[in-house]
Amino acid sequence: MDSFDNLSGSEKAEAAELQRMIAVEQQKAQFQAQVHSFTDICWDKCVDSPGSKLDYRTEQCLVSCVERFIDTTLTITNRFTQMVQKGAH
């Protein structure tokens, strides 16, 4: 039995929109958590002693670190998607 069975058409549309908005907010929260994780890990790896400005070496280390995390995340996500698609067929 669907929990939306007793709702009118407009109420069902509102409930569906609310679910969509919640999913979007969950995706935003997940993205922010990922960025926070990148920041923590890359900061610890690349920044020896914080100053008023980042030197070139530190800046390049941070850029490379984040790019590696993004590449790795995309690779894992794509691989997982392929596995799911193969399992669905």
N, C-alpha and C positions, 0 to 999 in steps of 0.2 A: 504494500500500500504506500503510495506517494504521500509525503507530508504536505504537499500542495493541493491535494484533492479537494479540500473544502474551500479553497480560495476562488474568488472571481477571476475573470480574465485579467483585469487591470492589477489585481493583487498579485497574481502569478507573475506578471511582467515586472512589477516592483520588486518582488522577491528575487527574480532572476537577475535584475539589475543590481540589487544589493549583493548577491553572491558574486557577480562579476567585479563589483567595486572592492569587495573583500579580497578576492583573488589578486587584483591589481596591487592592493596595499601589501599583501603578503609577498608579492614579487619585489616590490620596492624595499621592504624590510630585509628580504634575503639579499638583494643587491647591496644595500647599505652594510649588512653584516660582512659580506664578501670584501667590500672596500676597506672596512675596518680591519679585517684579517690581513689583507695585503699591506696596509699601512703599518701594522704592528710588526709583521715579519720582515718586511723590507727595511723599515726603520732600524730594527735591531741588527740586521745584516749589514747595512750600508753606512749608518751614521755613527762615527766614532765619538765625536764631541760636537754637540750642536753649537752653532754660532749665529751671528746675525744674518749670514748668507750661506747657501750651500756652495761648496767648491765644485769644480767641474767633475772630478772623480766621483764625488758623492752623488751628484745629480745623475750622472750616467749609470751609476750602480742602481739607483732607485728606479730609473726608467727601465733598465734591463730586467730588474727583479719583477716589476709589475707586468712587463710584457711576457715574461716566462710564465707567470701565474695565469695570465689571460689565455695564452696559447695552450697551456696544460688544461685549463678548465674547458676551453672549446673542444679540444681533442677528446676529453673524457665525455663531454656532453654529446658530441657527434657519435662516438662509439656506442654510447648507451642508447641513443636514438636508433642506430642501425640494429642493435640487438633486439630492441622492442619491435621494430618493424619486421624483422625476420621471424620473431616469435608470433606475430599477428597473422602471418601468412600460412 
